[in-house]
Amino acid sequence: MEITLTPEAAADLEALAEPIHGRVLRVLERLVHWPDVSGAKPLRGSLAGHFRVRTGDYRLQFRVEGRTVIVERIGHRDGFYDG
């Protein structure tokens, strides 16, 4: 799988503090092995068709198109799904 970050997700990643940044990079490395990624959960409602994976208090929201995992958002769990 190929991993792509939207511009918003790339900005989210760069804004993270160093320890969190490293943890998120390790999650991105795991996403290469989609669909064999432990902890990924499908989202519901208006986000149906999207998934999330967490690392501590942080979440990555993504969707899969063909052989590409597109990471859309990265952020703290507080208010993450509020849009």
N, C-alpha and C positions, 0 to 999 in steps of 0.2 A: 504494500500500500504506500501511496504517497501522502504526505501530510502537508496541508496548506493552511495558512492562517489568514483570516480576513484582515484588512487594515485595522479594524477595531480590536481584534484579538492580538495582533502584533503590538499595538500600543498598550493594551492591557498587560502583556507579558513584560514589556520594557519598563513599565511603571512599578513592577513588583520589587519588594525588598529582596536582597540577595539570597537568603535561605529559601524563601518561597520560590523564587525564580528557578533555582536548581531543582527543586522538587517538581515544578511544572515541566521543566525540560525532560525529566525522567518519565513523566506521564506521556509526554509527546512521543518519546522513544517507544513506549509500550503500544501506542496507537498504531504503529506501523504493522502490528500483528493482528489488526482487526480481521475477523470478529472475535478472535481469541484473546480478548482483553477482560481481565477480571475487574469487577466493580462497575462496569459501564451499565447504565440504566436507561431504558427508553423514557422519553418525556411524554406527557399527555396533554390533552386539551389543544390550545393554540400552538403548542410546540410539538405536536405529534409528528413523528418522522425525524425528530432530533434526539440526541442522546446527551447524557452527562456522565462525567467521571469526576471523582473527587480526590483531593489530596489534602488531608487535614481539614481546615475550614475553607478551603478554596475549591472552586468548581471550574471545569472546562465544559463548555457546551459545544457540541459538534453535530454534523450530519455527514452521511456517506453518500457519495455520488460515484458510482462505478468503482474504480480502484483508487479513489481519492477520499481521504478523510479531511473535511473542511472544518477547522476549529473557528467558531464564530465569536465566542466570548470567553474570557478568563476573569474570574473575580472572586471576592469573598462571598461566602454564603449569605450574609446579611443583605437582603434585597436583591439577590442575584436573579431571581425569577420574576421580579416586578417589571422588567422590561426597561 
